[in-house]
């Protein structure tokens, strides 16, 4: 599996704190959209972990 640091082509989504859960669907839609990209790595920069590796 490639390292995130080795991936020069990135898309970064930044959402504000969602205490009122107004943007929950937006999070889900963004992850779903990105998951459809072949060989995409979805990485949580805050927690420094991969959320999904798409084969």
C-alpha positions in Angstrom: 0.0 0.0 0.0 1.5 3.4 -0.9 2.1 5.9 1.8 0.1 9.1 1.8 3.3 11.1 1.9 4.2 9.5 -1.5 1.0 10.6 -3.2 1.6 13.9 -5.0 -2.0 14.1 -6.3 -4.4 14.9 -3.5 -7.8 16.2 -2.9 -8.4 17.8 0.5 -11.8 18.2 2.1 -11.9 20.4 5.3 -15.1 20.6 7.2 -15.9 22.8 10.2 -16.9 21.2 13.5 -20.4 19.8 13.0 -21.9 20.0 16.5 -25.4 20.4 15.1 -24.8 17.6 12.6 -25.8 19.9 9.7 -23.1 18.5 7.5 -23.2 14.8 8.3 -24.6 13.9 4.9 -22.0 16.0 3.2 -19.3 14.0 4.9 -20.9 10.8 3.8 -21.3 12.0 0.2 -17.7 13.2 0.0 -16.3 9.8 1.3 -18.7 7.9 -1.1 -17.6 10.0 -4.1 -13.9 9.6 -3.3 -14.3 5.9 -2.6 -15.3 5.4 -6.3 -11.9 6.7 -7.5 -9.7 3.7 -8.5 -6.6 3.4 -6.1 -7.9 6.2 -3.9 -6.6 6.4 -0.3 -8.9 8.1 2.1 -6.9 9.5 5.0 -7.9 11.2 8.2 -5.2 13.8 8.6 -6.3 14.7 12.1 -6.0 11.1 13.5 -3.2 10.1 11.1 -4.9 7.0 9.8 -6.3 5.6 6.6 -10.1 5.4 6.6 -10.3 3.3 3.5 -8.0 1.8 0.9 -9.9 1.1 -2.4 -8.4 -1.9 -4.2 
